[in-house]
């Protein structure tokens, strides 16, 4: 997606050789025009799939999932990372290790929101090591729902996430694939 790549080059920057900061338009401050184009692109890439729900993890995936959902005319379901007093008692859970936060956490989603008759599209901002995606996949599998695929805004191809997902025979559509961030230079795979 050329518009996304251009935005990454104009406003993104590297921290070391493995972190790409895009918080100015993707997840702390959100460029709604760009989000609309991202939503349209995911709809085009998954046009052959029947999607009844879009599933994401809080917090960075929410804006992307919400805007994408309008093109599929379906609700989003959000896996919570933090336990709260108003959370349902019956949940699907998955432990996930965050390399960014250097901590393990448990994602939870109410069993009311993922049903075996659902066709689920997972949407997330980044694919790096793939552990957040694996956690979301595990919850979809526990529910008995059908996973139609995973839509990723930015994939860091130099990390192992794609391989983990491909080993599970999961369809992955990434809008921008980063080959390298070495020496502060953003290099795309394609």
GIRAGI-V103111 format. One line per field, one symbol per residue. phi: phi as a letter, one per 20 degrees, with the letter a starting at -180 (. if undefined). burial: 1 if it has 9 or more other C-alpha atoms within 8 Angstrom, else 0. Layout:
phi=???
burial=???
This chain:
phi=.fffgfffffdebedmdcddecffbdcdddefffgffffffffffdfededdbddbdfdfefffffffgfeelbfdcdfeecfcfefgfececbecddffelbebdecbfffeddfefdddecbfcccenffffffggfffffnfeeeqcddfcdefedegffgfffeldfccdecdeebcflmdecefc
burial=0001101110111111100111111110010001110111111000000011111111011111111111110111111110000000001111111100000011111110011001111111111101111111111110111111111111111001110111000111111111111101010100
